[in-house]
């Protein structure tokens, strides 16, 4: 029902006002280059949704704005986390002036709930969705099926590998580059990076390593642990592992602030001074980074900006025919270094 989708977007955007007469079925048929029966089925589908009313002998008319509300799903792993709540606020702000209702679905980092949320998007005929996926178990396969059916969907932060899709994320490669450059500028030469197997976080590691190499600082793989190559992958155990290396690192980049804050506490418990012996950089600019001791140097993302841009991308995708959505696109949002005490700056 590509024709119905296109007309539905025009209704939701306000381009077709309440009481306006819709083009005749013959005109729709000519405009979209389809046969009469296909055009009539599209209009009947819109009528079944309560968006238009077909009046015998008079034509088809747009119904009240209330019935034109489209639902857009927002599927996230944890709305309580700062980044996710900021993204959600940005999305909500974008929908305020439109006839579109965002429906927020928090799957609480539970893959079973995530699958239920994805099923709901299809069964309740959502107009599209913004999805921050776990990429665990069978969810990539389910997402692929939705994409191949032409379901309008924008991925946030990460997306399934080798699947044609649209993705919006912070500039993860730049995050790594900023961290490496700043640690080296602060005097660190034995750099380490605590990573994660998620594709977007691997981009941070790649940016970190390549920027360090460009600045003449090589990083052996032993100083780049992830949850895949450390048996017990808590921040405490990874930090203890790094401090057991000879020579031990004098600059560490943690892939997020939560790990950095726990690592900072672990270094304190080990009697290792920050920033005197080890300098630390995190990522996300959580509120706690401003109140710990020492305060944490971090890379600030713009979650609300991500939310705004994600919704604009979805609106753009919804305007396209289903076949034209099957392509790869990755928009990257800018990030900012926030310098504090953990790298030797007051």
C-alpha positions as CSV (number, residue, x, y, z in Angstrom):
1,X,0.0,0.0,0.0
2,X,2.7,2.5,-1.0
3,X,0.1,4.9,-2.4
4,X,-1.9,4.9,0.9
5,X,1.3,5.5,2.8
6,X,2.2,8.6,0.7
7,X,-1.3,10.1,1.1
8,X,-1.2,9.2,4.8
9,X,2.0,11.2,5.2
10,X,0.4,14.2,3.5
11,X,-2.5,14.0,5.9
12,X,-0.3,13.8,8.9
13,X,1.9,16.7,7.8
14,X,-1.1,18.9,7.3
15,X,-0.7,19.4,3.6
16,X,-4.2,18.0,3.2
17,X,-6.5,19.8,5.6
18,X,-9.7,18.6,7.3
19,X,-12.6,18.8,4.9
20,X,-10.4,19.0,1.8
21,X,-11.5,16.9,-1.2
22,X,-9.1,14.2,-2.1
23,X,-8.2,13.7,-5.8
24,X,-10.5,11.3,-7.6
25,X,-9.6,7.6,-7.8
26,X,-8.9,8.2,-11.6
27,X,-6.6,11.1,-10.8
28,X,-4.8,9.1,-8.1
29,X,-4.4,6.3,-10.6
30,X,-2.9,8.6,-13.2
31,X,-0.7,10.5,-10.7
32,X,0.9,7.3,-9.3
33,X,0.8,5.4,-12.5
34,X,-1.2,2.5,-11.2
35,X,-4.4,0.9,-12.3
36,X,-7.9,2.0,-11.2
37,X,-8.4,-1.0,-8.9
38,X,-5.1,-0.4,-7.0
39,X,-5.9,3.3,-6.5
40,X,-9.4,2.4,-5.2
41,X,-7.9,-0.2,-2.8
42,X,-5.5,2.5,-1.4
43,X,-8.4,5.0,-0.8
44,X,-10.5,2.2,0.8
45,X,-7.5,1.4,3.1
46,X,-7.4,5.1,4.2
47,X,-11.1,5.1,4.9
48,X,-10.7,1.9,7.0
49,X,-8.2,3.9,9.1
50,X,-10.6,6.7,9.6
51,X,-8.5,9.2,7.7
52,X,-10.9,9.9,4.8
53,X,-14.6,9.5,4.1
54,X,-15.9,8.3,0.7
55,X,-19.2,10.0,-0.1
56,X,-21.2,8.5,-2.9
57,X,-21.7,10.9,-5.8
58,X,-19.6,13.6,-4.1
59,X,-16.0,12.3,-3.8
60,X,-13.6,11.5,-0.9
61,X,-13.0,14.0,1.9
62,X,-10.4,14.3,4.6
63,X,-11.8,13.7,8.1
64,X,-11.0,15.4,11.4
65,X,-7.4,16.0,12.4
66,X,-7.8,13.8,15.5
67,X,-8.3,10.7,13.3
68,X,-5.3,11.6,11.2
69,X,-2.9,11.1,14.0
70,X,-0.2,8.6,13.0
71,X,1.7,6.5,15.6
72,X,5.5,6.3,15.4
73,X,7.2,3.8,17.7
74,X,10.3,4.7,19.7
75,X,12.0,1.5,20.9
76,X,14.8,2.0,23.5
77,X,16.6,-0.3,25.9
78,X,16.4,1.9,29.0
79,X,14.6,5.3,29.2
80,X,16.2,6.0,32.6
81,X,19.7,6.3,31.1
82,X,20.6,9.9,30.3
83,X,21.4,9.4,26.6
84,X,18.2,7.6,25.9
85,X,16.0,10.0,27.8
86,X,17.6,12.9,26.0
87,X,17.0,11.3,22.6
88,X,13.4,10.7,23.6
89,X,13.0,14.3,24.6
90,X,14.3,15.4,21.2
91,X,11.9,13.1,19.4
92,X,9.0,14.4,21.4
93,X,9.8,18.0,20.7
94,X,9.9,17.2,16.9
95,X,6.4,15.7,17.1
96,X,4.7,18.5,19.0
97,X,3.9,20.6,15.9
98,X,2.9,17.6,13.8
99,X,-0.1,15.2,13.7
100,X,2.1,12.4,14.8
101,X,2.0,10.6,18.2
102,X,5.3,9.0,19.4
103,X,4.8,5.8,21.4
104,X,7.7,5.1,23.7
105,X,8.5,1.5,24.3
106,X,11.2,0.7,27.0
107,X,12.3,-2.9,26.8
108,X,14.5,-2.6,29.9
109,X,17.5,-4.4,28.3
110,X,15.3,-7.5,28.0
111,X,15.5,-9.2,24.6
112,X,12.1,-10.9,25.0
113,X,10.5,-7.5,25.6
114,X,12.3,-6.1,22.7
115,X,10.9,-8.8,20.4
116,X,7.4,-8.0,21.7
117,X,8.0,-4.3,21.0
118,X,9.0,-5.0,17.4
119,X,6.0,-7.3,16.9
120,X,3.8,-4.6,18.2
121,X,5.1,-2.1,15.5
122,X,3.9,-4.5,12.8
123,X,0.6,-5.8,14.4
124,X,-0.6,-2.3,15.4
125,X,0.3,-0.9,12.0
126,X,2.6,1.9,13.2
127,X,3.6,4.3,10.5
128,X,7.3,3.9,11.3
129,X,9.8,3.6,14.1
130,X,13.0,4.8,15.7
131,X,14.8,1.8,17.1
132,X,17.8,1.7,19.5
133,X,18.4,-2.1,19.2
134,X,20.2,-4.6,21.4
135,X,21.3,-6.6,18.4
136,X,21.2,-9.7,20.6
137,X,19.9,-13.2,19.8
138,X,17.3,-13.2,16.9
139,X,16.5,-9.5,16.8
140,X,18.7,-8.7,13.8
141,X,16.7,-11.3,11.8
142,X,13.4,-9.8,12.9
143,X,14.7,-6.3,12.0
144,X,15.8,-7.5,8.6
145,X,12.3,-8.9,7.8
146,X,10.8,-5.5,8.7
147,X,13.3,-3.6,6.5
148,X,12.8,-5.9,3.5
149,X,9.0,-5.3,3.8
150,X,9.6,-1.6,3.5
151,X,8.7,-0.7,7.0
152,X,10.1,2.8,7.7
153,X,12.7,2.5,10.4
154,X,15.6,4.6,11.6
155,X,18.3,3.0,13.8
156,X,19.8,5.0,16.6
157,X,23.4,4.5,17.8
158,X,23.9,1.1,16.2
159,X,22.4,-1.1,13.5
160,X,22.6,-4.7,12.3
161,X,25.7,-5.4,10.2
162,X,25.4,-6.1,6.5
163,X,21.8,-4.9,6.3
164,X,20.7,-1.9,4.1
165,X,19.4,0.6,6.7
166,X,19.4,4.2,7.9
167,X,21.4,4.9,11.0
168,X,21.9,8.0,13.1
169,X,24.6,8.1,15.8
170,X,27.1,10.3,17.5
171,X,30.4,10.5,15.6
172,X,32.0,7.5,17.4
173,X,35.2,7.6,15.4
174,X,35.7,11.2,16.4
175,X,35.0,10.3,20.0
176,X,38.0,8.0,19.9
177,X,40.2,10.5,18.1
178,X,39.4,13.3,20.6
179,X,40.2,11.0,23.6
180,X,43.6,9.9,22.1
181,X,44.7,13.3,21.1
182,X,43.8,14.8,24.5
183,X,45.5,12.1,26.5
184,X,48.7,12.5,24.4
185,X,48.5,16.3,24.7
186,X,48.2,15.8,28.5
187,X,51.5,13.9,28.5
188,X,50.3,10.2,28.4
189,X,52.3,7.9,26.2
190,X,51.4,4.4,27.3
191,X,47.7,4.5,26.2
192,X,45.0,2.0,26.9
193,X,41.4,1.8,25.8
194,X,38.6,-0.2,27.4
195,X,36.1,-1.2,24.7
196,X,33.0,-3.2,23.9
197,X,32.1,-5.6,21.0
198,X,29.2,-3.4,19.9
199,X,29.9,-2.0,16.3
200,X,29.5,1.6,17.3
201,X,31.9,1.2,20.2
202,X,34.4,-0.6,18.0
203,X,34.4,2.6,15.9
204,X,35.5,4.5,19.1
205,X,38.3,2.1,19.6
206,X,39.4,2.4,15.9
207,X,39.4,6.2,16.1
208,X,41.4,6.1,19.3
209,X,44.0,3.7,18.0
210,X,44.4,5.4,14.6
211,X,44.7,8.9,16.0
212,X,47.3,7.6,18.5
213,X,49.3,6.0,15.6
214,X,49.2,9.2,13.7
215,X,50.6,11.0,16.7
216,X,53.4,8.4,17.0
217,X,52.0,6.4,19.9
218,X,51.6,2.7,19.3
219,X,49.0,0.8,21.4
220,X,49.6,-2.9,21.8
221,X,46.5,-5.0,21.7
222,X,47.1,-6.1,25.3
223,X,46.2,-2.5,26.3
224,X,42.9,-2.6,24.4
225,X,40.7,-5.1,26.4
226,X,37.0,-5.7,25.7
227,X,34.4,-7.8,27.3
228,X,35.3,-10.5,24.8
229,X,38.9,-11.0,25.8
230,X,38.7,-10.4,29.6
231,X,37.2,-13.4,31.5
232,X,35.3,-11.2,34.0
233,X,34.4,-8.1,32.2
234,X,33.4,-5.7,34.9
235,X,35.1,-2.3,35.0
236,X,36.9,-3.3,38.2
237,X,38.4,-6.4,36.7
238,X,39.5,-4.7,33.5
239,X,41.1,-1.8,35.4
240,X,42.9,-4.2,37.6
241,X,44.0,-6.2,34.6
242,X,45.4,-3.0,33.0
243,X,47.2,-2.0,36.2
244,X,48.9,-5.4,36.3
245,X,50.6,-4.9,32.9
246,X,54.3,-4.1,32.8
247,X,54.7,-1.3,32.0
248,X,51.3,-0.2,33.1
249,X,49.3,2.4,31.2
250,X,49.5,6.1,32.1
251,X,46.4,7.1,30.1
252,X,43.1,5.2,29.8
253,X,40.0,5.9,27.6
254,X,36.8,4.1,28.8
255,X,34.1,3.7,26.2
256,X,31.5,5.2,28.6
257,X,31.3,7.2,31.8
258,X,29.8,4.4,33.8
259,X,32.9,2.3,33.2
260,X,35.2,5.3,33.8
261,X,33.6,6.2,37.1
262,X,34.0,2.6,38.4
263,X,37.5,2.5,37.1
264,X,38.3,5.7,38.8
265,X,37.1,4.2,42.1
266,X,39.1,1.0,41.5
267,X,42.3,3.0,40.9
268,X,41.7,4.9,44.2
269,X,41.3,1.5,46.0
270,X,44.6,0.3,44.4
271,X,46.4,3.4,45.6
272,X,47.0,4.8,42.1
273,X,46.8,8.5,41.8
274,X,44.6,10.1,39.1
275,X,45.8,12.1,37.2
276,X,49.4,12.0,38.6
277,X,50.0,8.3,37.7
278,X,47.1,7.6,35.3
279,X,45.0,10.0,33.3
280,X,41.4,9.0,32.5
281,X,38.9,10.0,29.8
282,X,35.3,8.8,29.6
283,X,32.3,9.4,27.3
284,X,28.7,10.6,27.7
285,X,29.1,13.5,30.2
286,X,26.9,12.0,32.9
287,X,26.0,14.3,35.8
288,X,28.1,12.2,38.1
289,X,31.3,13.1,36.2
290,X,31.0,16.7,37.5
291,X,30.9,15.7,41.1
292,X,33.3,12.8,41.5
293,X,36.9,13.4,42.7
294,X,38.7,14.1,40.6
295,X,36.1,15.3,38.2
296,X,36.1,13.3,35.0
297,X,37.3,14.5,31.6
298,X,34.8,13.1,29.1
299,X,33.3,13.4,25.5
300,X,29.9,15.0,25.5
301,X,27.3,13.7,23.1
302,X,24.1,15.6,22.1
303,X,21.2,13.2,22.8
304,X,18.5,15.8,22.2
305,X,20.1,16.8,18.9
306,X,20.2,13.1,18.0
307,X,16.5,12.7,18.7
308,X,15.6,15.7,16.6
309,X,17.7,14.5,13.7
310,X,16.5,10.9,14.0
311,X,12.9,12.0,13.7
312,X,13.6,14.2,10.7
313,X,15.3,11.3,9.0
314,X,12.3,9.1,9.7
315,X,10.0,11.8,8.2
316,X,12.2,11.8,5.1
317,X,12.1,8.0,4.8
318,X,8.4,7.9,5.2
319,X,8.0,10.1,2.1
320,X,9.9,7.6,0.0
321,X,8.5,4.6,-1.9
322,X,9.2,1.3,0.0
323,X,11.8,0.2,-2.6
324,X,13.8,3.4,-2.2
325,X,14.2,2.9,1.5
326,X,16.4,-0.2,0.9
327,X,19.7,1.6,1.0
328,X,22.4,2.3,3.5
329,X,22.8,5.7,5.1
330,X,24.7,6.8,8.2
331,X,24.4,10.3,9.6
332,X,26.9,11.2,12.3
333,X,26.2,13.9,15.0
334,X,29.0,16.1,16.3
335,X,30.6,15.5,19.7
336,X,32.6,17.7,22.1
337,X,35.6,17.2,24.5
338,X,34.9,18.4,28.1
339,X,38.2,18.8,29.9
340,X,38.3,18.3,33.7
341,X,40.6,17.2,36.5
342,X,41.1,13.5,35.6
343,X,43.6,14.5,32.9
344,X,45.4,17.1,34.9
345,X,43.4,20.2,34.2
346,X,41.5,22.1,36.9
